[in-house]
Amino acid sequence: MAEKLSAFCDAGEEEEEEDDKSNGVAAAAGFVPGPLVSLKEQIEKDKDDESLRRWKEKLLGCLEMESDLNGQMEPEVKFHSIGIISDDFGEITTPLPVAENQINRVLFTLQEGSQYRLKLTFSVLHNIVSGLIYSNTVWKGGLQVDQSKGMLGTFAPNKEPYVHTLEEETTPSGLLARGIYAAKLKVRGG
């Protein structure tokens, strides 16, 4: 009988790391975001350039002028769910925020050495969010055993939620790797 690896959700807040090493992918790539400009200003800027106007229409889709272009500068990213996709059991999706009764309980069990992908469903409101990055940290018995970082991308406000699947990962295997793991996924703008 194969041993199983289990993971549970930890909804507790962790202290933010502000040193140079924690700036993630954006700092490593030398990305420096420009000043925040409202979506309305971005659309009206360079409106005489036909190709730029078409590109903006393609990027922004079907925004309604009055309700979507309210002049708010800060983009808002709202997460609806997190899921895990595995050949072992298909897909399990957990709505966000995690319900009180699911905090610190096992959300899914994976066979050791199995492959899986995390799937995020989120909406972007009010303005374009650029350089959205993630950091996924995994602990076993209070010790950090893995950390992965990556770029999700740049997203425009949209009526429909975005669905983004992270790269495939493999669970650890072997006698010492068996047990319960805790994971924390952080997403932030670059």
N, C-alpha and C positions, 0 to 999 in steps of 0.2 A: 504494500500500500504506500503510495507516495505521500510524503509530508506536504503540508500546505503552508503558504505564507499568508498572513492576514494583515490588513491595514485598517486603521481607524482614523476618524476625523478628529483633529485637534483644533477647536475653534478659539483657543486662547490667543491673546495678542502677544507678540514677541517684540522686544525692543528693536527699533529701527537702527540699522547699522549705517552710519554716516561717513565712515572713513573711505578713502580712495578706492579700496579694493571692492567695496560693496556697490559701486556705481554701475555695475553690471555691464552688459553688452554695449550700451550706448557710450559709456566712458571709454571702454576699450577700443571702440571703433573711431573715437574722436568726434562723435556726433554732438553738436551743440544746437539745440532747437532755437529757432528764431523767436522774435517777440510775438506775443499773443495778439491776434487781430480777430475781430468778430467775423462770423461767417458772412454776414451781409457785406462788410468791407472787402472781404476776399473775393466775393462774386463780382462786386462793382469795380474792383481794381483791374486794370488792363482790359476793360470791356470792349475796346476797339480792336483787340487782337482776336480774330475769328477762330484760329486754331486753339488758342488758350481758352476761349469761351466754350468751345465744344468739349475740350478736355475737362473743364470744370463741371459741365453738365453731365458728362459721363461719370465722373467721380462722385458727384453729389446726388445723382439720380433724380427722384421725383420729390424734392422738397417743396413744401408750400410756403410761399413768401412770408405770410403774416405769422403763422404759428411757429415755423422752424427758424426763421431769421429774426429772433427777438433781441438780437444784440448782445446776448450773453457771451462773454469771452471764454470762460473755462469750459472745456468739454467735460461731459459726464459719461463715465463708463459704468453701466449697470449690468452685473452678472446675474443670469437667470438660473444656470445650472452648471454642474461639473459632472462629467461622466467618465467611465473607464470602458474601453473596448478591448475584449480579449477573446481568443479562440476558445478558451475554457468555458465561458458562459455567455458570450455575446456582448451585450451592452447593459451597464447599470448606470442610471442617471440619478443624481441627487440634486434636488432643487436648492438654490441658494437664496437667502442665507440658510444655513443648516438648522433644522428644527432643534429645539431644546432637548427633545428626547433622543436625538441622534448624536449629540456631542459626546465624545469619548467612548463611542461604541464601535464595534467592528462593522464597517460598511461593505466590505467585500473580502473574499478569500481567493488567492491565486496559487496555482501549483508552482513549485520552485522551478526556475528556469523557463517560465512561460513568458511570452511576449505580450505586451499591452500598449495601449495608447490612451492618453488623457484627451478628453474632448470638452471644450469650453463653449458655452452659449452665452452671448452678451450683446447688449445694445449700446450704441454710441449716440449721445444726445447733445444738442446745442452747438457743437463746433467740431472741427476735425481734431482727432487725437493722433499725434504722430510719435513714432518710436515707442510703441507699446511693447514692453519687455516682461518676461516672466522669470521667476526663480522658484524652483521646486526643491525643497530640502526634505530629506528622509532621515528619521532617527530610529534606532533600535535600542531599547533599554536606556534611554537618555543620552546616548552617544550618536552624534551625526555620522551616518554611514554613506550618504550620497548627496550631491547637490548638482543640479543642472540648471543652466540659464540659457535663454534664447530670446530671439526677437519674434514677436507676433506680427508687427507691421504697423502701418498707418491706416486709419479707418475714418471714413466720413460718417456724419449722422445719417441714419437710415431707419425707415419705418420697420423693416424686418430685422430680427436679430441676426448677428453674425454667428457662424458655427466654425470654430477653429480646432483642428486636431493636431496635437503636439506630436513630435517624432516618436517612433516606436522605441520602447525600452524593454529590457529583459529583467525579470526578477532574479535575485541571487539564488544560488543553489549550493547544496552541501549541508552537512550536519550543523555547522556553526551558523549558517544563514537562516535556519528555520526559526519561526517565531512571529511575534506581532511587531509591526512597524507603524510608526506615526509619520505623517507627511504634512507639510505646509506649503501651499502654492501661493506666491505673492505675484501680483501683476501691478505694474505702474507705468506711467508715461515716461518717456526718455527725457 
